[in-house]
């Protein structure tokens, strides 16, 4: 890959105040891109942005109104968006509800990125040469079980690993459906598993947090830089059409190993339900 391959291009990275997002933001800057560093913590997000000479933008994915505000801010600030990296996410040890009344894992990992992507779609479609949406998923999608009648986990017992897996399954389904809907527009979409990375994704769990910070965790887990490799790869692959709608396990393309991930009827219903839950009008539903 040549130096400054992203010169003149704009990359938006969510979850960039630490971990994979921060590492990816640094790499994109090294490749010449203008990077929008987006995170939840004003202090940490500003610190990352300062180190790479970028601008910081703060958002709380537990509030859909704040996602809408962020979208307006990005549209005002950046006349073109070449890559949208939906990387923000979280794991919650116990069931919590967002201010919008949704189960927190489902909203932070899926609904908020779904909304942000749709609000930026017109700008992405206007990008000369095409634009890319790259979604951070997880191999845990294989264990997910999407129940459209219980997206907020109100009927079934809350098991954090199962809920997390299902949110990542929704991400994979969303990626494939977005790619289908955007055919011919110049917008492509792909998703990836970054590896098991030492990051802040499990900050809500004392046990997960302790593992991430321990010497054992650091020895066994991938670094944020390693976790960012597939994100950068998908954002810079010469011909994005070849990876449109695809899921990658690290750097290897993988055919989905969950039958729900390839169900077109389920993908359509999930999209329509998500549009309703996020308040998107019929004209904004992709």
C-alpha positions as CSV (number, residue, x, y, z in Angstrom):
1,X,0.0,0.0,0.0
2,X,1.5,3.3,-1.0
3,X,1.9,6.2,1.4
4,X,-0.9,8.8,1.6
5,X,-3.3,6.5,-0.3
6,X,-6.1,8.4,1.4
7,X,-4.9,11.9,0.7
8,X,-7.9,14.2,0.1
9,X,-10.4,11.8,1.6
10,X,-12.4,12.0,4.8
11,X,-12.8,9.1,7.2
12,X,-15.3,9.2,10.1
13,X,-14.4,6.8,12.9
14,X,-16.8,6.2,15.8
15,X,-15.5,4.7,19.1
16,X,-12.2,6.4,18.4
17,X,-11.4,7.7,21.9
18,X,-9.5,4.5,22.6
19,X,-8.8,0.9,21.5
20,X,-9.4,-0.1,17.9
21,X,-11.0,3.2,16.9
22,X,-8.1,5.2,18.1
23,X,-5.6,2.9,16.5
24,X,-7.5,3.1,13.2
25,X,-7.8,6.9,13.4
26,X,-4.0,7.1,13.7
27,X,-3.4,4.8,10.8
28,X,-5.9,6.7,8.6
29,X,-4.1,9.9,9.4
30,X,-0.8,8.3,8.4
31,X,-2.4,7.4,5.1
32,X,-3.2,11.0,4.4
33,X,-6.9,11.2,5.4
34,X,-8.8,13.9,7.1
35,X,-10.2,12.0,10.1
36,X,-13.2,12.8,12.2
37,X,-12.5,11.3,15.7
38,X,-15.7,10.4,17.4
39,X,-16.1,9.2,21.0
40,X,-18.2,9.3,24.1
41,X,-15.6,10.9,26.4
42,X,-14.8,14.6,25.6
43,X,-11.4,14.4,27.3
44,X,-10.3,11.1,25.7
45,X,-11.7,11.9,22.3
46,X,-10.0,15.3,22.3
47,X,-6.7,13.8,23.4
48,X,-6.7,11.3,20.5
49,X,-7.6,13.9,18.0
50,X,-4.9,16.2,19.2
51,X,-2.2,13.6,18.9
52,X,-3.0,13.0,15.2
53,X,-4.0,16.6,14.2
54,X,-7.6,15.8,13.7
55,X,-11.0,17.2,14.9
56,X,-12.9,15.6,17.7
57,X,-16.7,15.1,17.9
58,X,-18.5,13.8,21.0
59,X,-21.6,11.6,21.0
60,X,-23.5,9.4,23.4
61,X,-25.0,6.5,21.5
62,X,-27.4,5.8,24.4
63,X,-29.3,8.9,23.2
64,X,-30.6,8.8,19.6
65,X,-31.2,12.5,19.6
66,X,-27.5,12.9,20.2
67,X,-26.8,10.7,17.2
68,X,-29.0,13.0,15.1
69,X,-27.1,16.0,16.5
70,X,-23.8,14.4,15.6
71,X,-25.0,13.7,12.0
72,X,-25.9,17.3,11.5
73,X,-22.5,18.3,12.9
74,X,-20.7,16.0,10.5
75,X,-22.7,17.1,7.5
76,X,-22.0,20.7,8.3
77,X,-18.3,20.2,8.8
78,X,-17.3,17.7,6.1
79,X,-18.4,18.3,2.5
80,X,-17.4,14.8,1.6
81,X,-17.3,11.5,3.6
82,X,-15.3,8.7,1.9
83,X,-15.4,6.1,4.7
84,X,-17.8,5.7,7.7
85,X,-16.3,3.3,10.2
86,X,-19.1,2.3,12.6
87,X,-16.7,1.0,15.3
88,X,-18.3,2.2,18.6
89,X,-19.8,-0.5,20.8
90,X,-20.2,-1.9,24.3
91,X,-20.9,-4.9,26.5
92,X,-23.2,-4.4,29.5
93,X,-23.1,-6.9,32.3
94,X,-26.7,-6.3,33.4
95,X,-29.8,-5.1,31.5
96,X,-30.0,-1.3,31.1
97,X,-32.3,0.8,29.1
98,X,-31.3,3.8,27.1
99,X,-33.1,7.2,27.3
100,X,-35.0,6.1,24.3
101,X,-36.3,3.0,26.1
102,X,-34.2,0.4,24.3
103,X,-32.0,-2.3,25.7
104,X,-28.6,-0.6,25.9
105,X,-26.5,-3.2,24.1
106,X,-28.9,-3.3,21.1
107,X,-29.0,0.5,20.9
108,X,-25.3,1.2,21.3
109,X,-24.0,-1.6,19.1
110,X,-26.7,-1.6,16.4
111,X,-29.5,1.0,16.5
112,X,-27.3,4.0,16.9
113,X,-25.0,3.0,14.0
114,X,-28.0,2.1,11.9
115,X,-29.4,5.6,12.4
116,X,-26.1,7.4,11.9
117,X,-25.4,5.5,8.7
118,X,-28.8,6.4,7.3
119,X,-28.5,10.0,8.2
120,X,-25.2,10.2,6.3
121,X,-26.2,8.1,3.3
122,X,-26.9,11.0,1.0
123,X,-23.5,12.5,1.7
124,X,-21.8,9.2,1.2
125,X,-23.6,8.7,-2.1
126,X,-22.4,12.1,-3.3
127,X,-18.7,11.2,-2.7
128,X,-16.7,11.2,-6.0
129,X,-15.5,7.7,-6.7
130,X,-17.8,6.1,-4.2
131,X,-17.8,5.7,-0.4
132,X,-17.6,2.8,2.1
133,X,-19.3,1.8,5.3
134,X,-17.2,-0.5,7.4
135,X,-18.9,-2.0,10.5
136,X,-17.1,-3.6,13.4
137,X,-18.8,-6.9,14.1
138,X,-17.7,-9.9,16.1
139,X,-17.3,-13.6,15.6
140,X,-19.9,-13.9,18.3
141,X,-22.6,-13.1,15.7
142,X,-22.4,-16.9,15.0
143,X,-24.1,-17.5,18.4
144,X,-26.7,-14.7,18.0
145,X,-30.5,-15.4,17.7
146,X,-32.5,-12.4,16.5
147,X,-36.1,-12.3,17.7
148,X,-37.9,-9.3,16.1
149,X,-40.5,-9.5,18.8
150,X,-38.0,-9.2,21.6
151,X,-35.2,-6.9,20.3
152,X,-35.1,-5.1,23.7
153,X,-34.9,-8.4,25.7
154,X,-38.0,-7.8,27.8
155,X,-39.5,-11.3,27.4
156,X,-36.4,-13.4,27.8
157,X,-33.8,-13.6,30.6
158,X,-31.0,-11.1,30.1
159,X,-27.7,-12.9,29.4
160,X,-25.1,-10.4,28.4
161,X,-23.1,-12.7,26.1
162,X,-26.2,-13.7,24.2
163,X,-27.5,-10.2,23.9
164,X,-24.1,-9.0,22.7
165,X,-23.9,-11.8,20.1
166,X,-27.4,-10.9,18.8
167,X,-26.4,-7.2,18.5
168,X,-23.4,-8.3,16.3
169,X,-25.6,-10.6,14.3
170,X,-27.9,-7.6,13.6
171,X,-24.8,-5.7,12.5
172,X,-23.9,-8.4,10.0
173,X,-27.4,-8.6,8.7
174,X,-27.5,-4.8,8.4
175,X,-24.3,-4.7,6.4
176,X,-25.6,-7.2,3.9
177,X,-28.9,-5.4,3.5
178,X,-27.2,-2.0,3.2
179,X,-25.0,-3.3,0.4
180,X,-28.1,-4.7,-1.4
181,X,-30.0,-1.5,-1.1
182,X,-27.1,0.7,-2.2
183,X,-26.2,-1.2,-5.3
184,X,-25.5,1.3,-8.1
185,X,-25.2,4.3,-5.8
186,X,-21.4,4.0,-5.3
187,X,-21.8,3.2,-1.6
188,X,-20.5,-0.2,-0.5
189,X,-20.6,-1.9,2.9
190,X,-18.6,-4.6,4.7
191,X,-18.2,-5.9,8.3
192,X,-15.4,-7.6,10.2
193,X,-14.3,-9.4,13.3
194,X,-11.3,-7.6,14.7
195,X,-10.0,-10.5,16.9
196,X,-10.3,-10.6,20.6
197,X,-8.8,-7.2,21.5
198,X,-7.7,-5.6,24.7
199,X,-10.0,-2.6,24.7
200,X,-12.7,-0.7,26.7
201,X,-15.6,-2.5,25.1
202,X,-16.3,-4.4,28.3
203,X,-15.8,-1.5,30.6
204,X,-19.3,-2.0,32.2
205,X,-18.2,-5.4,33.5
206,X,-15.7,-5.4,36.4
207,X,-14.5,-8.9,35.5
208,X,-14.0,-8.1,31.8
209,X,-12.4,-4.8,32.7
210,X,-10.0,-6.4,35.1
211,X,-9.1,-9.1,32.4
212,X,-8.4,-6.4,29.8
213,X,-6.1,-4.6,32.1
214,X,-4.3,-7.6,33.5
215,X,-0.9,-8.9,32.3
216,X,-2.7,-12.2,31.4
217,X,-5.2,-10.3,29.2
218,X,-2.5,-8.3,27.5
219,X,-0.6,-11.5,26.8
220,X,-3.5,-13.4,25.4
221,X,-5.4,-10.6,23.6
222,X,-4.6,-8.8,20.4
223,X,-3.5,-5.2,20.5
224,X,-5.8,-2.3,19.3
225,X,-3.4,-1.9,16.4
226,X,-3.9,-5.5,15.4
227,X,-7.6,-5.1,15.8
228,X,-7.6,-2.1,13.5
229,X,-5.9,-3.9,10.7
230,X,-9.1,-5.4,9.1
231,X,-10.8,-2.0,9.4
232,X,-8.0,-0.3,7.5
233,X,-7.8,-3.1,5.0
234,X,-11.5,-2.9,4.2
235,X,-11.4,0.9,3.9
236,X,-8.5,0.8,1.5
237,X,-9.1,-2.3,-0.6
238,X,-8.6,-1.1,-4.2
239,X,-11.9,-2.4,-5.6
240,X,-14.6,-2.1,-2.9
241,X,-17.2,-3.9,-5.1
242,X,-15.3,-7.1,-4.4
243,X,-16.0,-6.9,-0.7
244,X,-19.5,-5.3,-0.9
245,X,-21.8,-7.0,1.6
246,X,-19.0,-9.3,2.9
247,X,-18.0,-10.3,6.4
248,X,-14.4,-10.8,7.3
249,X,-12.9,-12.8,10.1
250,X,-9.9,-10.6,10.7
251,X,-8.4,-10.5,7.1
252,X,-10.1,-13.6,5.8
253,X,-13.5,-13.4,4.0
254,X,-16.0,-15.7,5.7
255,X,-19.4,-16.9,4.5
256,X,-21.8,-16.3,7.3
257,X,-22.0,-19.2,9.8
258,X,-25.4,-18.2,11.2
259,X,-28.4,-19.0,8.9
260,X,-30.2,-15.8,10.1
261,X,-27.4,-13.7,8.6
262,X,-28.3,-14.8,5.1
263,X,-32.1,-14.6,5.4
264,X,-33.3,-11.8,3.0
265,X,-36.8,-11.7,4.5
266,X,-35.4,-11.3,8.0
267,X,-33.0,-8.6,6.8
268,X,-35.9,-6.7,5.2
269,X,-38.0,-6.9,8.4
270,X,-35.1,-5.9,10.6
271,X,-34.4,-2.9,8.4
272,X,-38.0,-1.7,8.5
273,X,-38.3,-2.3,12.3
274,X,-35.1,-0.4,12.9
275,X,-36.3,2.5,10.8
276,X,-39.4,2.7,12.9
277,X,-37.5,2.4,16.2
278,X,-35.1,5.2,15.1
279,X,-37.8,7.5,13.8
280,X,-36.6,7.5,10.2
281,X,-39.2,8.5,7.6
282,X,-40.0,6.3,4.6
283,X,-37.8,8.5,2.4
284,X,-34.8,7.9,4.8
285,X,-35.0,4.1,5.0
286,X,-32.4,3.3,2.4
